[in-house]
């Protein structure tokens, strides 16, 4: 798959090298040509010098064919602007923006742009938001049988109890990420828009769980 990354700092370069090592095609955008040194000579992807929210620059990076776009430059405004252009102009479905100001997270979530605050930053968090679900489990037990994975949830589940999700999927909700903070769900916790759901399940059951939650829930009472 083709990935476009805006920003070739420590995070962007790490993300690019991780994706390429997994066999993906990667293009990296940065305003400073010298930033590409972080990629090393072995990097085979595209290096595009320019502003990450400029349409021509994005076009040169192959945004039209991109499976996902990550905005990880040093500027919040640039990142969210680039993420919106990627999604709204070029129709890239999988978009994520890095932010420095957690106070802006709620605003970005309402725009439908998943965000990762730098306070708890790891490139693994970004990979989990870019790659197809289940490709990067957050935790696997030593036997390899049980995993904790972030699972995409159909918007139809918003407003339903997390315990309903558990019953329908036969899993346990390990935790939720809500506006950048982890919370342990109780029997009364309601799934909200923008929540990221992390489920504990058998590894063999994960594909079925993902298919179930990718569909809207049955009407209440059914």
N, C-alpha and C positions, 0 to 999 in steps of 0.2 A: 504493500500500500504506500501511497505518497503522503508525506507529512510536511507541512510548512511551519517553521519556527521563526518567530520574530524576536531578535535579541540573542547575541552570541556571547553573553557573559558566562559566569560559572555555571549557572543553571541551564541556560540555553545550549551551551556546548555539551554539557553532560547529557542532556535530554537527546540531542542530535546523535551523539555517539551511541547511546543506549538503543535508540530506535534502529540505527544502521546495523548495529551488532545483531539485531533480531531479524535482519534481512529486509528491512523496509527502505524505501527511497526517501531521501530527506533533502529539503532545501532550507537554508538558513539565511535570514535577512538581518543585516545590521548596517547602521549608518557609517560606522567606522570600519574600513577595510582591515585595519590592524587587528580587530577583534577576532577575525577568523583564524588567527594563529592558535587559538585555544583548541581548534578542531584537530590540529596535527596534520601531517602530510598524508597519513593513511586514509583520511576522510574522503570518500568518493562522491558525496552529494554536492548539490549546487551551493555556491556562495554568492549571494546577491547583495550588492551594496546599494542601500537606499533607505527610504522611510517606510516603515512597515505598514502604514495605513494608506500609502499611495497605491492607487489601483494598478498603475503600470508596473510598479515594483512587485506587487503581489502577482500580477500576471506573469512576470518574468520568473517568479518562483514556482509557477505551475499551480496556482491556487485553484484554477478551474477543475483540476484533476485531483485535488487534495481530499484525502479521507478525513483529515483533521488539521486544525490550526491551533498553535499555542503562542500566545503573546506573553513573552517573559522578559521584556526590556526593563530598564530601570525606572520607567515612568508610568504611573497609574493611568493617567489620561490617555497616553499613547496606546497602552495595552488595551484598554476597553474600547477605544475608537477603532483600533485595528481588528479587534475581535468582532465588533459590530459590522464592520465592512465585510469581513470574511463571511459572516453568517448572512447578513441581509442583502449584500450585493452579489456575492458569489455562491450563496446557498450551501456553504460548508456546514454540515450538520453537527460535527463534533468540534466544538470550540471551547477553549479554556483560557482564562486570563490570570496572570499573577498580579497581586496587589500588595502595596505596602501599608495602606491605611485600612485596617479591618472595619472601620466605621462605614466604609463605602460598600462593604460586601452585600448588605441588604439591597441596596440600589441595583447592583449588578445582577443579583439573583433574580430580581423582578424583570430584568431585561432578558432573562433566560440564558445568561452567560455564567457557567460555573467558574468559581474563583478559588484560588489557593493563596492564603495569606503567608507571607514570608516567615512569620514567627515560627510556624510549625512546618517549614518547608522541607520537603524531600522530593527528589525527582521521581520517586516511586508514586507519590501522590498524583503528579501530573500524568504519568504513564497510565494510571488507573482511569483517568478521565478521558484519555485519548484513544486507548486501545479498546477493541471489542470486549464486552464484559466477560469476566472469568479468566482473561489472559494473564492477569497479574494478581493472584490471590494475595490478600494482605497478610494472612497467616496460614501456615499448613502445619499440622501436628507431625511429630516425628514419623508416625506410621504412614503418613500421606493420605489418610482416610478422611480426616476432618479439615475443613477450610473455613476461614472467615473471609468473605468477599463482599465488595461493594457491588450492589445489584441495582440496575436501572429499574425504576418503578413507573408504571403508566400513570399519567396525571389523574386518571379516574380514581386513584386511591387516595388522593388528597382529601382530607376530612374524615377518613376512616381510621379506626383504631389500629395501632401497630400490632396488637394481639390478633386482629383479624388476618393480617398478613402472615403471621406465624402459623395460624391454624390452616389457612389455605395452602401454604407451601410445605408445612410439616417441618419448619425450621425454627430457629431461635434468633431473635434480633439481638445481636451482640451490643450494638450501640448505634446512635444516629449522629450525624454531623449536621448541626443546625447553625447557620451563619458563622461557620468556622470553628465552632466549639463542639466538643463531643458531649453527648448526654446519654444516660442509661434509661431506656424506656421502661415505664411501669405499665400496669394493666390499663391505665387511663390515658396513656400517651396517644395523641392523635397525630397521624402523619401529615405534615404541612408542606406547602409548596416550597421547593428549594432544599428540602431535607435530602441528605444522602444516607441511604440505608445500608448497614453492614450486617450481613447475616452469617450465622454459624450453621453449616450444613455438611452433609457427607459430600465428598468431592464428586462421587458418581452421580449425585442428584442435582448438582449445580446447574447443568444445562436445562433440566426440566423446571427448576425453580425460576430461572431467568425467563423461560417461555411463559410461565404462569403470570409473573409480575409484569411482563411486557404487555399483557392484555388487561383491559379494564376489569374491575371486579363485577361479580354478579350483583344485580340490584338487591338492596337490603331486604331480608325476609325470604330470599331464595336460597 
